[in-house]
Amino acid sequence: MKKSTKILGVGIALISVLLAGCSKKSAKEAQTIKFGVLPGTIRTAVVLLADHLGYYKEEGVDVELKEVANATAALTSISLAKGELDIWGTGIVPDLNFIANGSDLVIFEGTAAEGGAIVAKPENVAKFKDITPANYNGIKIATVRADTAWVVSRAHLEKVGVDVSSITVMEVDTQVNVAEAVNKGEAVLGFLPAEFARKYSEKVDVVYEVGELEPLYVCCRQVTARATLESKHDELVKFTKANLRALNYYNDPANRDAIVSYLAEYSSQTKEYVYNYLFENRTIMTLNPNKKGVIEYYNSLVNAGYFKGDIKIEDHLDTAIYEEALAQIKKQYPKDEFYKTL
């Protein structure tokens, strides 16, 4: 009897240890932020740097970078809110499209602003530098569907009096086909991310970087599920604090060589590509959610007919996480001039 009691006691103790271990694992799993990344890309440079520099660990948050195939796969996973993926930070049109179609997603932070270009054949650049109805009404342009450069430029053209309804839009499947269409004369203008405009410079020349026309227009945003925003509030604040520190590091010119070397190795891109992408193009790394800019961008997409404006986009925008993180970081580093500029 005593033997049986002893064995039972050992069994209960073993089960207790195993349950405790599972409980700790589950708690840690629940606190982990899972951030989606596209292999070979560096648009989320600030997040990549925060991870590389150990800032997440220092701020007390576990962040796992998970490779995903594309925005649709990432946003579908986030929308399900089953813990497989928490945040997507590349692009904005897919985010807004999911929201417009009923997904309860919330944009809570920025990734980058600007970064698009208008391109033409070299002999046409001077003409299209002069943005007038006479030069732009009735033209044919090439773009990948819902490309940010085109959406923002379309709104700008409308503001300056161009009849955008008279413009024929040729949608193609890849950026190289945008450049090819312009090069072959199938379209007079193309709209591309700035890095592709430079990449295909033997085919096309830049007329404008779109940020010259609309400074600080919103580009990539960071989005999560509303349920995750609520259940991982503290972790998201810590995540954002680490990102702010990485943004500070990124904006110090003394760190450029180290940044380029790391991100070239990470992405398997050349150092020249990384440098041009980050520091030559008008691609501005920013964490500010820019609520006003997102609302304007959403309305531009509605006006362009990409989807109906049936939802109230303001209900899917959150600035509290960013504001709380920024307040904490300013208190933590009261003499740091960079944070005073944000």
MARNUDO-577375 format. One line per 8 residues: number of its first residue (from 1); their letters; for each residue y, x, z of C-alpha. Coordinates in nm, 2 decimals. Example, Ala and Ser with C-alpha at 12.3 -4.5 7.8 and 13.67 -1.06 7.14 Angstrom:
<recs>
1	as	-0.45/1.23/0.78  -0.11/1.37/0.71
</recs>
This chain:
<recs>
1	mkkstkil	0.00/0.00/0.00  0.23/0.28/0.09  0.14/0.45/-0.24  0.23/0.14/-0.44  0.56/0.10/-0.25  0.65/0.46/-0.33  0.56/0.42/-0.70  0.76/0.10/-0.71
9	gvgialis	1.05/0.27/-0.54  1.04/0.55/-0.79  1.02/0.30/-1.08  1.32/0.11/-0.95  1.52/0.43/-0.90  1.43/0.54/-1.26  1.54/0.21/-1.41  1.86/0.23/-1.21
17	vllagcsk	1.94/0.57/-1.35  1.86/0.46/-1.70  2.08/0.15/-1.67  2.36/0.35/-1.52  2.33/0.60/-1.81  2.34/0.31/-2.07  2.64/0.16/-1.88  2.83/0.49/-1.90
25	ksakeaqt	2.75/0.53/-2.27  2.86/0.18/-2.34  3.18/0.23/-2.15  3.25/0.55/-2.34  3.16/0.38/-2.67  3.40/0.10/-2.60  3.69/0.34/-2.53  3.63/0.55/-2.85
33	ikfgvlpg	3.88/0.50/-3.13  3.70/0.51/-3.47  3.94/0.60/-3.75  3.85/0.57/-4.11  3.91/0.86/-4.35  3.86/0.90/-4.73  3.68/1.22/-4.81  3.89/1.48/-4.98
41	tirtavvl	4.23/1.31/-4.90  4.51/1.42/-4.67  4.74/1.12/-4.67  4.65/1.07/-4.30  4.76/1.43/-4.23  4.91/1.36/-3.89  4.58/1.21/-3.76  4.38/1.50/-3.90
49	ladhlgyy	4.62/1.74/-3.73  4.61/1.56/-3.40  4.23/1.58/-3.40  4.23/1.95/-3.51  4.49/2.06/-3.25  4.30/1.89/-2.97  4.58/1.64/-2.88  4.35/1.34/-2.85
57	keegvdve	4.14/1.52/-2.59  4.46/1.63/-2.41  4.59/1.27/-2.41  4.25/1.14/-2.27  4.13/0.94/-2.57  3.81/0.99/-2.77  3.87/0.97/-3.15  3.60/0.97/-3.40
65	lkevanat	3.69/1.03/-3.77  3.45/0.83/-3.98  3.42/0.87/-4.36  3.43/0.55/-4.56  3.39/0.48/-4.93  3.72/0.28/-4.99  3.98/0.05/-4.84  3.77/-0.27/-4.89
73	aaltsisl	3.47/-0.13/-4.70  3.70/0.00/-4.42  3.90/-0.33/-4.38  3.58/-0.54/-4.40  3.43/-0.34/-4.11  3.75/-0.35/-3.91  3.78/-0.73/-3.96  3.44/-0.78/-3.82
81	akgeldiw	3.55/-0.61/-3.50  3.20/-0.50/-3.41  3.30/-0.15/-3.31  3.19/0.03/-3.63  3.55/0.11/-3.73  3.88/0.05/-3.55  4.16/0.18/-3.76  4.24/0.23/-4.13
89	gtgivpdl	4.55/0.43/-4.22  4.54/0.47/-4.60  4.74/0.23/-4.82  4.92/-0.09/-4.75  4.85/-0.33/-5.04  4.48/-0.38/-4.93  4.59/-0.44/-4.57  4.83/-0.71/-4.68
97	nfiangsd	4.58/-0.86/-4.92  4.32/-0.90/-4.64  4.58/-1.05/-4.41  4.70/-1.29/-4.69  4.34/-1.40/-4.73  4.28/-1.48/-4.37  4.17/-1.16/-4.19  4.32/-1.14/-3.84
105	lvifegta	4.44/-0.78/-3.88  4.75/-0.62/-3.73  4.96/-0.34/-3.86  5.08/-0.14/-3.56  5.18/0.21/-3.68  5.29/0.40/-3.98  5.12/0.68/-4.17  5.36/0.77/-4.45
113	aeggaiva	5.67/0.65/-4.64  5.76/0.70/-5.00  5.54/0.91/-5.22  5.56/0.73/-5.56  5.70/0.83/-5.90  5.81/0.68/-6.23  5.69/0.88/-6.53  5.77/0.89/-6.90
121	kpenvakf	5.72/1.11/-7.20  5.97/1.40/-7.18  6.19/1.27/-7.46  6.23/0.94/-7.28  6.33/1.06/-6.94  6.70/1.07/-7.00  6.71/0.71/-7.13  6.52/0.57/-6.83
129	kditpany	6.73/0.76/-6.58  6.99/0.50/-6.67  6.85/0.19/-6.51  7.01/-0.10/-6.69  6.89/-0.43/-6.84  6.94/-0.29/-7.18  6.70/0.00/-7.12  6.44/-0.19/-6.91
137	ngikiatv	6.42/-0.55/-7.03  6.12/-0.61/-7.25  5.95/-0.27/-7.20  5.58/-0.21/-7.14  5.46/-0.02/-6.83  5.13/0.11/-6.71  5.01/0.10/-6.35  4.70/0.07/-6.14
145	radtawvv	4.69/-0.28/-5.99  4.93/-0.33/-5.70  5.04/0.04/-5.70  5.31/0.09/-5.44  5.54/0.27/-5.68  5.54/-0.02/-5.92  5.57/-0.29/-5.65  5.88/-0.12/-5.49
153	srahlekv	6.03/-0.03/-5.83  5.99/-0.39/-5.95  6.18/-0.52/-5.66  6.45/-0.25/-5.72  6.48/-0.34/-6.09  6.52/-0.71/-6.00  6.80/-0.62/-5.75  7.00/-0.44/-6.02
161	gvdvssit	6.97/-0.72/-6.27  6.67/-0.63/-6.48  6.46/-0.93/-6.60  6.13/-0.82/-6.46  5.95/-1.12/-6.61  6.02/-0.97/-6.95  5.83/-0.65/-6.86  5.47/-0.63/-6.99
169	vmevdtqv	5.24/-0.48/-6.72  4.94/-0.29/-6.85  4.70/-0.26/-6.56  4.45/0.03/-6.58  4.17/0.14/-6.35  4.27/0.50/-6.27  4.58/0.72/-6.23  4.48/0.95/-6.52
177	nvaeavnk	4.47/0.64/-6.75  4.83/0.56/-6.64  4.93/0.91/-6.76  4.73/0.88/-7.08  4.88/0.54/-7.16  5.23/0.68/-7.14  5.14/1.00/-7.32  4.98/0.81/-7.61
185	geavlgfl	5.28/0.57/-7.63  5.08/0.26/-7.52  5.34/0.22/-7.24  5.69/0.37/-7.21  5.68/0.41/-6.83  5.40/0.47/-6.58  5.40/0.43/-6.20  5.20/0.68/-6.00
193	paefarky	5.16/0.84/-5.66  5.38/1.15/-5.68  5.09/1.39/-5.64  4.93/1.25/-5.96  5.26/1.27/-6.15  5.27/1.64/-6.08  4.89/1.68/-6.15  4.94/1.53/-6.50
201	sekvdvvy	5.27/1.71/-6.57  5.13/1.83/-6.91  5.12/1.46/-7.02  5.43/1.31/-6.85  5.75/1.40/-6.68  5.90/1.24/-6.37  6.20/1.00/-6.43  6.25/0.92/-6.06
209	evgelepl	6.06/0.96/-5.74  6.08/0.61/-5.62  6.22/0.71/-5.28  6.54/0.82/-5.47  6.58/0.45/-5.55  6.45/0.30/-5.23  6.46/0.56/-4.95  6.19/0.53/-4.68
217	yvccrqvt	6.01/0.24/-4.84  5.69/0.17/-4.67  5.37/0.32/-4.79  5.05/0.37/-4.59  5.03/0.19/-4.26  4.78/0.19/-3.98  4.60/-0.14/-3.92  4.34/-0.27/-3.68
225	aratlesk	4.18/-0.60/-3.58  4.38/-0.82/-3.33  4.08/-0.82/-3.10  4.08/-0.44/-3.10  4.46/-0.42/-3.04  4.40/-0.62/-2.73  4.08/-0.47/-2.60  4.18/-0.10/-2.67
233	hdelvkft	4.55/-0.12/-2.59  4.56/0.18/-2.36  4.35/0.39/-2.59  4.58/0.30/-2.88  4.88/0.41/-2.68  4.71/0.74/-2.61  4.61/0.77/-2.97  4.97/0.72/-3.08
241	kanlraln	5.11/0.97/-2.82  4.88/1.23/-2.97  4.99/1.14/-3.32  5.36/1.18/-3.22  5.28/1.53/-3.09  5.11/1.61/-3.42  5.41/1.48/-3.61  5.63/1.71/-3.41
249	yyndpanr	5.40/2.00/-3.50  5.40/1.89/-3.86  5.78/1.88/-3.88  5.82/2.24/-3.76  5.85/2.47/-4.07  5.70/2.75/-3.88  5.37/2.57/-3.88  5.35/2.50/-4.25
257	daivsyla	5.11/2.79/-4.34  4.87/2.69/-4.07  4.89/2.32/-4.17  4.83/2.40/-4.54  4.54/2.63/-4.46  4.36/2.38/-4.24  4.41/2.08/-4.46  4.31/2.27/-4.77
265	eyssqtke	3.99/2.37/-4.60  3.94/2.02/-4.47  3.99/1.85/-4.80  3.84/2.12/-5.03  4.18/2.10/-5.22  4.38/2.41/-5.32  4.65/2.53/-5.09  4.90/2.47/-5.38
273	yvynylfe	4.79/2.11/-5.40  4.82/2.06/-5.03  5.16/2.23/-5.01  5.30/2.02/-5.30  5.16/1.70/-5.17  5.30/1.74/-4.82  5.62/1.94/-4.87  5.74/1.91/-5.23
281	nrtimtln	5.68/1.55/-5.31  5.89/1.28/-5.15  5.60/1.19/-4.91  5.74/1.14/-4.56  5.50/1.14/-4.27  5.62/0.87/-4.02  5.45/0.67/-3.74  5.73/0.41/-3.71
289	pnkkgvie	5.57/0.07/-3.79  5.89/-0.03/-3.98  5.85/-0.40/-3.93  6.14/-0.49/-4.15  6.01/-0.27/-4.44  5.66/-0.42/-4.42  5.81/-0.78/-4.43  6.02/-0.68/-4.74
297	yynslvna	5.71/-0.52/-4.91  5.50/-0.83/-4.84  5.76/-1.06/-4.99  5.78/-0.83/-5.29  5.40/-0.87/-5.35  5.43/-1.25/-5.31  5.72/-1.26/-5.56  5.52/-1.04/-5.80
305	gyfkgdik	5.23/-1.29/-5.78  4.97/-1.07/-5.62  4.89/-1.34/-5.36  5.04/-1.66/-5.21  5.28/-1.63/-4.91  5.09/-1.88/-4.70  5.08/-1.67/-4.38  5.36/-1.56/-4.15
313	iedhldta	5.34/-1.18/-4.19  5.54/-1.13/-3.87  5.24/-1.25/-3.67  5.04/-0.96/-3.81  5.29/-0.68/-3.71  5.30/-0.51/-3.38  5.56/-0.25/-3.26  5.47/-0.25/-2.89
321	iyeealaq	5.20/0.02/-2.91  5.44/0.26/-3.09  5.73/0.18/-2.87  5.52/0.23/-2.55  5.38/0.56/-2.67  5.72/0.69/-2.78  5.88/0.59/-2.44  5.60/0.78/-2.26
329	ikkqypkd	5.62/1.09/-2.48  6.00/1.10/-2.44  5.95/1.09/-2.06  5.68/1.36/-2.08  5.90/1.59/-2.30  6.26/1.50/-2.20  6.41/1.82/-2.35  6.23/1.80/-2.69
337	efyktl	6.49/1.73/-2.95  6.25/1.60/-3.21  6.14/1.30/-3.01  6.51/1.21/-2.96  6.54/1.16/-3.33  6.27/0.89/-3.35
</recs>
